[in-house]
């Protein structure tokens, strides 16, 4: 598996889609919905996941799409209970502050990236038109559960891209952040990254998930916006 080249170069598989903002609802069945939103120059994927019965939802990696996410929540008639960051890099946390102000949502991140969440250099914030995130309201570890309505999400700690990178696994879906993309993996040359640790995380913790598990990545860097674990095991170099 090779790392996608982002946060430093425009040469990556998603370059043709840079700068676009788009969204799409994924068919999940039952009373759960997932909305995938593409945001900004880095083609970040933000996600709104909701339980239509309880009217509760969470946002995964809000990037800087505050208005779009709030509008999506209103459209789906849900209240945002949590903001969950798959890791602490600025392109994924830029909307934390404003969404928290608008909704009162609690911020959740792995304990190993909690300091990164609140220490983004000012130059990086300006570059990504982002705001400094408030500190986490809750830190998580491998195996912890996050519950929204009847939705139960398991935290899988997948260090490699960053020390506290996580994958969020629920009911046939895996939100893989910058650990696993479509036919690529995240960079490991940023501070706290490790290629050896990344490959171990993927092989031991992701490749063991059912093949039909839908992969929902943190960036639109592939030929399609989603994949499956089975596909990645066959075609991710």
C-alpha positions in Angstrom: 0.0 0.0 0.0 1.4 3.4 -1.0 0.8 6.8 0.7 -1.3 9.4 -1.1 0.7 12.6 -1.5 -1.1 15.4 0.2 -0.6 18.4 2.5 2.4 19.5 0.6 1.9 18.7 -3.1 -0.9 19.0 -5.6 0.1 15.8 -7.3 -2.3 13.2 -6.0 -5.0 11.0 -7.4 -7.7 13.5 -6.4 -6.2 16.6 -7.9 -8.9 16.9 -10.6 -11.5 17.4 -7.9 -9.7 19.9 -5.8 -11.6 23.0 -4.8 -14.9 21.4 -5.2 -17.6 21.2 -2.5 -20.1 18.4 -3.0 -22.2 16.1 -0.9 -24.0 12.8 -1.2 -26.3 10.7 0.9 -25.3 7.1 1.3 -28.0 4.4 1.4 -27.7 2.6 4.8 -31.0 1.0 5.4 -32.9 1.3 8.7 -33.1 4.6 10.5 -29.5 5.6 10.1 -28.2 8.0 7.5 -24.8 9.1 6.4 -24.0 12.2 4.4 -20.6 12.5 2.8 -19.4 16.1 2.2 -16.3 17.0 0.1 -14.7 20.2 1.3 -12.0 22.6 0.1 -8.7 22.4 -1.7 -7.6 19.2 0.0 -10.8 17.4 -1.0 -11.5 16.5 2.7 -14.5 14.3 3.3 -16.6 15.4 6.3 -19.5 13.2 7.4 -22.8 13.7 9.1 -24.1 10.5 10.7 -27.6 10.5 12.2 -30.2 8.4 13.9 -33.6 9.5 12.5 -35.5 8.0 15.4 -33.7 9.8 18.2 -32.9 12.9 16.1 -29.3 12.8 17.3 -26.2 13.0 15.0 -22.5 13.3 15.0 -20.1 15.0 12.7 -16.8 13.3 11.7 -13.9 15.6 10.7 -15.9 18.8 10.0 -13.1 20.5 8.1 -14.2 24.1 7.5 -17.7 23.3 6.3 -19.7 24.7 9.2 -22.5 26.3 7.2 -22.9 23.2 5.0 -22.9 20.8 8.0 -25.4 22.9 10.0 -27.7 23.1 7.0 -27.5 19.3 6.4 -28.4 18.7 10.1 -31.4 21.0 9.8 -32.5 19.4 6.5 -32.4 16.0 8.2 -34.0 17.3 11.4 -31.2 16.1 13.7 -29.3 17.7 16.5 -25.5 17.4 16.4 -24.4 15.7 19.7 -20.7 15.1 19.0 -17.9 16.2 16.8 -15.4 13.3 16.3 -12.0 13.9 14.8 -10.2 10.9 13.3 -6.9 12.8 14.0 -5.7 16.2 14.9 -4.5 17.7 11.6 -5.8 21.1 10.7 -7.6 20.2 7.5 -9.9 17.9 9.5 -10.6 20.1 12.6 -11.1 23.5 11.1 -14.9 23.5 11.8 -14.7 22.3 15.4 -15.0 25.7 17.0 -17.9 27.1 15.0 -19.9 23.9 15.1 -19.4 23.7 18.8 -20.6 27.3 19.2 -23.7 26.7 17.0 -24.7 23.3 18.5 -23.0 22.8 21.9 -21.6 19.5 20.5 -18.9 17.8 22.5 -15.5 17.2 20.8 -14.0 13.7 20.8 -10.5 12.7 19.7 -8.0 10.0 20.6 -6.0 10.8 23.7 -2.7 10.7 21.7 -3.8 13.5 19.4 -5.6 15.7 22.0 -2.6 18.1 22.3 -2.4 18.5 18.6 -6.0 19.5 18.5 -5.3 22.7 20.4 -1.8 23.6 19.2 -2.1 24.1 15.4 0.4 26.8 14.3 -1.2 30.1 13.3 0.3 29.9 9.8 -1.4 26.5 9.2 -4.8 27.9 10.4 -4.5 30.8 7.9 -3.5 28.4 5.1 -6.6 26.3 5.6 -9.0 29.1 6.6 -9.5 27.2 9.8 -10.0 28.3 13.4 -8.2 26.9 16.4 -10.2 24.0 17.9 -11.3 24.0 21.5 -9.9 21.2 23.7 -11.5 17.8 23.6 -14.5 17.2 25.8 -13.7 13.5 25.7 -10.7 11.5 24.7 -10.9 7.9 23.6 -8.8 4.8 23.3 -8.9 1.6 21.2 -12.1 -0.3 21.8 -14.1 2.6 23.2 -17.7 3.1 22.1 -19.4 6.3 20.9 -23.2 6.2 21.0 -25.6 8.5 19.2 -29.2 7.4 19.5 -29.2 3.7 18.7 -26.0 4.0 16.7 -22.9 2.4 18.3 -19.5 3.3 16.9 -16.4 1.4 17.9 -13.1 3.3 18.1 -10.2 1.5 16.4 -6.8 3.0 17.2 -4.7 3.1 13.9 -1.5 5.0 14.5 0.8 5.7 11.6 -0.5 8.9 10.0 -0.5 10.5 13.4 0.0 8.9 16.9 -3.7 9.2 17.7 -5.3 8.4 14.3 -8.5 6.4 14.7 -11.0 4.5 12.5 -14.7 4.6 13.4 -16.4 1.3 12.8 -20.1 0.7 12.9 -22.6 -1.6 11.3 -20.8 -2.4 8.1 -19.1 1.0 7.7 -15.6 2.2 8.5 -14.7 5.9 8.6 -11.0 5.6 7.9 -9.8 9.2 8.2 -6.3 9.5 6.8 -5.3 5.9 7.5 -6.9 4.3 4.5 -7.9 5.8 1.2 -9.3 4.3 -2.0 -6.3 2.3 -3.3 -3.9 4.3 -1.2 -2.9 5.1 2.4 -2.2 8.3 4.3 1.2 9.9 4.5 3.6 8.8 7.2 6.3 11.5 6.8 4.5 14.1 8.9 5.4 14.6 12.6 4.5 11.6 14.6 4.0 9.4 11.5 5.5 6.0 10.9 5.2 3.8 7.8 5.9 0.6 9.8 3.3 1.5 12.4 0.8 2.5 9.7 1.1 -0.8 7.8 0.8 -2.7 11.1 -2.4 -0.8 11.9 -3.9 -1.6 8.5 -2.9 -5.2 8.4 -3.9 -6.1 12.0 -6.9 -3.9 12.5 -8.5 -3.0 9.2 -7.8 -6.0 6.9 -9.4 -8.2 9.6 -12.8 -6.4 9.2 -15.4 -8.2 7.0 -14.7 -7.8 3.3 -18.0 -6.1 2.7 -17.3 -3.3 5.1 -17.7 0.0 3.3 -14.6 2.2 3.5 -15.4 5.9 3.9 -12.1 7.8 3.6 -10.9 11.1 4.9 -10.1 12.6 1.4 -11.5 12.1 -2.1 -8.2 10.9 -3.5 -9.3 7.8 -5.4 -11.3 7.0 -8.5 -14.4 6.6 -6.4 -15.5 8.3 -3.1 -16.0 5.0 -1.3 -14.6 1.5 -1.4 -14.7 -1.8 0.6 -12.2 -3.6 2.7 -12.3 -6.5 0.3 -11.5 -4.2 -2.6 -8.6 -2.6 -0.8 -7.2 -6.0 0.2 -7.1 -6.9 -3.5 -6.2 -3.6 -5.2 -4.4 -1.3 -2.7 -0.7 -1.6 -3.5 
